[in-house]
Amino acid sequence: MSIDKFTIDIHCHNTMRAWHNFSPSNPSNLWEKNLNEVIDTKIGKFAINQSKGIAKYSQSNIYSCINGGVRVLLDSLYPLERGFINSESFSGKIIGKQGAKALVINATGLSEYRYDAYKENEDYFQELCDQYDFLVSAQGKSPCTDFAYKVVNNYEDLSEWLSQDKNNLAVIVTIEGAHVFGCGLESSMNMNPKKLETTLLQNIKKVKEWDYPPFFITFAHHFWNQLCGHASTLPRTTKLFCNQQKGLNTGFTSLGKNVLKELLSTKNGKRMLIDIRHMSIQARLEYYSFVKKHNSQNPEDLIPIISSHTAVNGFDTILQSIEKKDNAQKVHSSEFFSWSINLSKEEIVIIHESNGIIGVILDKGRHGGAKKLKKINSIKNKSIQKQAYLQLILENVFFYIEAVGKKTAWDMLTLGTDFDGVITHFDAYDSMDKIGDLKVDLTDCLEASKFKREYWFDYKPKELLDKIFHSNANEFLKTYFT
């Protein structure tokens, strides 16, 4: 598997996007680009205007991946959290049920069919299983028959499949949010604690028995899941309509610790690694302590720390990350996006020491501070603007390297686009078919600018970008996807 031939993306939402966009009158698939449905009302138009930096089409469909040279997708399954469509929320009371519906559909790519289904049913685990079946049942030849994708179960399977044909693409199952096992719902919050724990552990066992069990899971997400606290993620406009205050910035519950151990156990099936993205600082600290203790006691069974789609917050320490509340004022004049969901230098070192991996997200809103992004967005010349965004990505990349301060820092960075995760993409790199261009452009930009050359550690720009776009993820999969 040559470094030059393909890219690996460790976090995107191809299946979720196609599943959420599906309707009987307009069935979607994982191969082709699908467009958002539109509810043409005043509220609907407001939603489109407020989310104009978010793609209204699939970004990680497989044809797009092939065109961009991406041949390995770590596809994150995600049943939509009900916090986005709860009829009792502020939005439902102020703008009515139809207005709330138009907001969600026009901004996210959810079809009316799926929206209505989610309103009628609250079963995260069944939705997870349905998405998994949707992905697995569709594997095989493309509609044009020139290409094929396969869901793979380990690195050997991955290598064999890719070596058979240059037009083959491999998919590895991952999950976003441990709510998928049946928690974080009003019904689960009213359930007998012992019964809830039994249900969650049974569902984890079922998932570990899948033909293609998930490689890792992003443990927290946007809303309280009864397991651990989440970090603030929603912008001010979205917070008017969604309330993520419950459980915000808290640590692990006793139930969460039991679920965590069950996921990481190798006695009940394959270990499911943990992705720390979206965890609160407190929960991350508790998890780092857990991993450090485990790794010191089990040197032959190390657990790597994963942050699959992230950026940096500009702080040196974890405590500095939380000195100020995560709000618009905090990020207004900061160089980087300074909310605590992003990583400080102290956390980067912890991840590096665990032999972990970090996915560079392609969400410009998570890379730069508000003032900096506004300045770049105001650049009229698109070529100059693109260079400014490339420079911003490189500034994030070198923040990781400076944090560790040695050559092995370059072994932990990879690509975690978060495409189809409702992100504010970089304008010139809005979908998978632009990934090849991004790699070339970053290489050229680094070569021309000689940016922070003292931290290249004798690598050439092409070698550095090859590591981020392919070889680091490849080595990580070779070591842990077994």
Solvent accessible surface area in square Angstrom, and as a share of the most:
residue,aa,sasa,rsa
1,M,89,0.40
2,S,48,0.31
3,I,72,0.36
4,D,95,0.49
5,K,145,0.61
6,F,9,0.04
7,T,8,0.04
8,I,1,0.00
9,D,0,0.00
10,I,5,0.03
11,H,0,0.00
12,C,0,0.00
13,H,4,0.02
14,N,4,0.02
15,T,0,0.00
16,M,13,0.06
17,R,13,0.05
18,A,1,0.01
19,W,34,0.12
20,H,11,0.05
21,N,2,0.01
22,F,47,0.19
23,S,8,0.05
24,P,89,0.56
25,S,108,0.70
26,N,86,0.44
27,P,87,0.54
28,S,15,0.09
29,N,52,0.27
30,L,2,0.01
31,W,11,0.04
32,E,76,0.34
33,K,111,0.47
34,N,17,0.09
35,L,118,0.59
36,N,16,0.08
37,E,48,0.22
38,V,94,0.54
39,I,31,0.16
40,D,107,0.55
41,T,65,0.38
42,K,180,0.76
43,I,51,0.26
44,G,0,0.00
45,K,123,0.52
46,F,78,0.32
47,A,2,0.02
48,I,60,0.31
49,N,79,0.41
50,Q,90,0.40
51,S,10,0.07
52,K,160,0.68
53,G,30,0.29
54,I,32,0.16
55,A,11,0.08
56,K,48,0.20
57,Y,51,0.20
58,S,3,0.02
59,Q,4,0.02
60,S,0,0.00
61,N,5,0.02
62,I,0,0.00
63,Y,49,0.19
64,S,8,0.05
65,C,0,0.00
66,I,39,0.20
67,N,110,0.56
68,G,5,0.05
69,G,28,0.27
70,V,0,0.00
71,R,29,0.11
72,V,0,0.00
73,L,0,0.00
74,L,2,0.01
75,D,0,0.00
76,S,0,0.00
77,L,0,0.00
78,Y,12,0.05
79,P,0,0.00
80,L,13,0.07
81,E,7,0.03
82,R,17,0.06
83,G,23,0.22
84,F,41,0.17
85,I,8,0.04
86,N,71,0.36
87,S,37,0.24
88,E,125,0.56
89,S,21,0.13
90,F,116,0.48
91,S,9,0.06
92,G,12,0.12
93,K,148,0.63
94,I,108,0.55
95,I,47,0.24
96,G,31,0.29
97,K,140,0.59
98,Q,132,0.59
99,G,9,0.08
100,A,14,0.11
101,K,20,0.08
102,A,1,0.01
103,L,21,0.10
104,V,18,0.11
105,I,0,0.00
106,N,2,0.01
107,A,21,0.16
108,T,42,0.24
109,G,1,0.01
110,L,3,0.02
111,S,0,0.00
112,E,71,0.32
113,Y,94,0.36
114,R,21,0.08
115,Y,10,0.04
116,D,57,0.30
117,A,38,0.30
118,Y,9,0.03
119,K,78,0.33
120,E,151,0.68
121,N,70,0.36
122,E,89,0.40
123,D,56,0.29
124,Y,4,0.02
125,F,24,0.10
126,Q,88,0.39
127,E,9,0.04
128,L,0,0.00
129,C,26,0.16
130,D,45,0.23
131,Q,0,0.00
132,Y,16,0.06
133,D,80,0.41
134,F,38,0.16
135,L,0,0.00
136,V,32,0.18
137,S,94,0.61
138,A,45,0.35
139,Q,51,0.23
140,G,28,0.27
141,K,137,0.58
142,S,4,0.03
143,P,77,0.48
144,C,60,0.36
145,T,88,0.51
146,D,84,0.44
147,F,43,0.18
148,A,7,0.05
149,Y,1,0.00
150,K,60,0.25
151,V,0,0.00
152,V,3,0.02
153,N,47,0.24
154,N,40,0.21
155,Y,22,0.08
156,E,111,0.50
157,D,28,0.15
158,L,1,0.01
159,S,30,0.19
160,E,107,0.48
161,W,38,0.13
162,L,7,0.03
163,S,89,0.57
164,Q,113,0.50
165,D,64,0.33
166,K,160,0.68
167,N,44,0.23
168,N,10,0.05
169,L,1,0.00
170,A,0,0.00
171,V,1,0.01
172,I,1,0.00
173,V,2,0.01
174,T,0,0.00
175,I,0,0.00
176,E,2,0.01
177,G,0,0.00
178,A,0,0.00
179,H,5,0.02
180,V,0,0.00
181,F,1,0.00
182,G,16,0.15
183,C,0,0.00
184,G,18,0.17
185,L,10,0.05
186,E,128,0.57
187,S,67,0.43
188,S,2,0.01
189,M,71,0.32
190,N,117,0.60
191,M,59,0.26
192,N,89,0.46
193,P,106,0.67
194,K,145,0.61
195,K,126,0.54
196,L,6,0.03
197,E,33,0.15
198,T,67,0.39
199,T,42,0.24
200,L,1,0.00
201,L,46,0.23
202,Q,101,0.45
203,N,12,0.06
204,I,0,0.00
205,K,109,0.46
206,K,109,0.46
207,V,0,0.00
208,K,11,0.05
209,E,109,0.49
210,W,34,0.12
211,D,107,0.56
212,Y,38,0.14
213,P,14,0.09
214,P,3,0.02
215,F,10,0.04
216,F,3,0.01
217,I,0,0.00
218,T,0,0.00
219,F,0,0.00
220,A,1,0.01
221,H,12,0.05
222,H,32,0.14
223,F,21,0.09
224,W,45,0.16
225,N,5,0.02
226,Q,24,0.10
227,L,1,0.00
228,C,1,0.00
229,G,0,0.00
230,H,1,0.00
231,A,0,0.00
232,S,4,0.02
233,T,2,0.01
234,L,10,0.05
235,P,79,0.49
236,R,176,0.64
237,T,47,0.27
238,T,40,0.24
239,K,73,0.31
240,L,99,0.49
241,F,37,0.15
242,C,13,0.08
243,N,113,0.58
244,Q,5,0.02
245,Q,105,0.47
246,K,126,0.54
247,G,15,0.14
248,L,31,0.16
249,N,81,0.41
250,T,60,0.35
251,G,15,0.14
252,F,23,0.10
253,T,41,0.24
254,S,89,0.57
255,L,24,0.12
256,G,0,0.00
257,K,97,0.41
258,N,56,0.29
259,V,1,0.00
260,L,6,0.03
261,K,112,0.47
262,E,46,0.21
263,L,0,0.00
264,L,6,0.03
265,S,30,0.19
266,T,82,0.48
267,K,197,0.83
268,N,37,0.19
269,G,38,0.37
270,K,60,0.25
271,R,43,0.16
272,M,1,0.00
273,L,7,0.03
274,I,0,0.00
275,D,0,0.00
276,I,1,0.00
277,R,6,0.02
278,H,13,0.06
279,M,0,0.00
280,S,0,0.00
281,I,8,0.04
282,Q,81,0.36
283,A,0,0.00
284,R,3,0.01
285,L,65,0.32
286,E,54,0.24
287,Y,1,0.00
288,Y,12,0.05
289,S,71,0.46
290,F,60,0.25
291,V,3,0.02
292,K,158,0.67
293,K,129,0.55
294,H,34,0.15
295,N,24,0.12
296,S,85,0.55
297,Q,119,0.53
298,N,55,0.28
299,P,88,0.55
300,E,168,0.75
301,D,55,0.29
302,L,76,0.38
303,I,2,0.01
304,P,0,0.00
305,I,2,0.01
306,I,0,0.00
307,S,1,0.01
308,S,0,0.00
309,H,3,0.01
310,T,0,0.00
311,A,0,0.00
312,V,0,0.00
313,N,3,0.02
314,G,33,0.32
315,F,53,0.22
316,D,76,0.39
317,T,51,0.30
318,I,6,0.03
319,L,129,0.64
320,Q,67,0.30
321,S,0,0.00
322,I,84,0.43
323,E,134,0.60
324,K,142,0.60
325,K,151,0.64
326,D,16,0.08
327,N,51,0.26
328,A,42,0.33
329,Q,155,0.69
330,K,21,0.09
331,V,13,0.08
332,H,102,0.45
333,S,80,0.52
334,S,28,0.18
335,E,96,0.43
336,F,26,0.11
337,F,16,0.07
338,S,3,0.02
339,W,12,0.04
340,S,3,0.02
341,I,3,0.02
342,N,0,0.00
343,L,2,0.01
344,S,0,0.00
345,K,54,0.23
346,E,72,0.32
347,E,1,0.00
348,I,0,0.00
349,V,46,0.26
350,I,44,0.22
351,I,0,0.00
352,H,32,0.14
353,E,132,0.59
354,S,12,0.08
355,N,86,0.44
356,G,7,0.06
357,I,4,0.02
358,I,0,0.00
359,G,0,0.00
360,V,5,0.03
361,I,3,0.02
362,L,1,0.01
363,D,13,0.07
364,K,24,0.10
365,G,21,0.20
366,R,41,0.15
367,H,0,0.00
368,G,1,0.01
369,G,0,0.00
370,A,44,0.34
371,K,125,0.53
372,K,40,0.17
373,L,24,0.12
374,K,154,0.65
375,K,151,0.64
376,I,10,0.05
377,N,74,0.38
378,S,68,0.44
379,I,46,0.23
380,K,183,0.78
381,N,77,0.40
382,K,139,0.59
383,S,71,0.46
384,I,101,0.51
385,Q,8,0.04
386,K,61,0.26
387,Q,83,0.37
388,A,25,0.19
389,Y,6,0.02
390,L,0,0.00
391,Q,46,0.21
392,L,0,0.00
393,I,4,0.02
394,L,4,0.02
395,E,34,0.15
396,N,0,0.00
397,V,6,0.04
398,F,0,0.00
399,F,18,0.07
400,Y,1,0.00
401,I,0,0.00
402,E,51,0.23
403,A,18,0.14
404,V,23,0.13
405,G,39,0.38
406,K,111,0.47
407,K,91,0.38
408,T,66,0.39
409,A,0,0.00
410,W,2,0.01
411,D,71,0.37
412,M,4,0.02
413,L,0,0.00
414,T,0,0.00
415,L,3,0.02
416,G,0,0.00
417,T,0,0.00
418,D,12,0.06
419,F,0,0.00
420,D,9,0.05
421,G,24,0.23
422,V,63,0.36
423,I,8,0.04
424,T,45,0.26
425,H,21,0.10
426,F,1,0.01
427,D,71,0.37
428,A,42,0.32
429,Y,4,0.01
430,D,24,0.12
431,S,4,0.03
432,M,0,0.00
433,D,48,0.25
434,K,66,0.28
435,I,0,0.00
436,G,29,0.28
437,D,76,0.39
438,L,1,0.01
439,K,35,0.15
440,V,87,0.50
441,D,27,0.14
442,L,7,0.04
443,T,24,0.14
444,D,82,0.43
445,C,14,0.08
446,L,1,0.00
447,E,83,0.37
448,A,88,0.68
449,S,56,0.36
450,K,81,0.34
451,F,40,0.16
452,K,68,0.29
453,R,141,0.51
454,E,123,0.55
455,Y,55,0.21
456,W,12,0.04
457,F,53,0.22
458,D,139,0.72
459,Y,48,0.18
460,K,139,0.59
461,P,5,0.03
462,K,107,0.45
463,E,76,0.34
464,L,0,0.00
465,L,5,0.03
466,D,11,0.06
467,K,29,0.12
468,I,9,0.04
469,F,2,0.01
470,H,1,0.01
471,S,18,0.12
472,N,8,0.04
473,A,1,0.00
474,N,15,0.08
475,E,88,0.39
476,F,18,0.08
477,L,2,0.01
478,K,99,0.42
479,T,76,0.44
480,Y,42,0.16
481,F,2,0.01
482,T,95,0.55
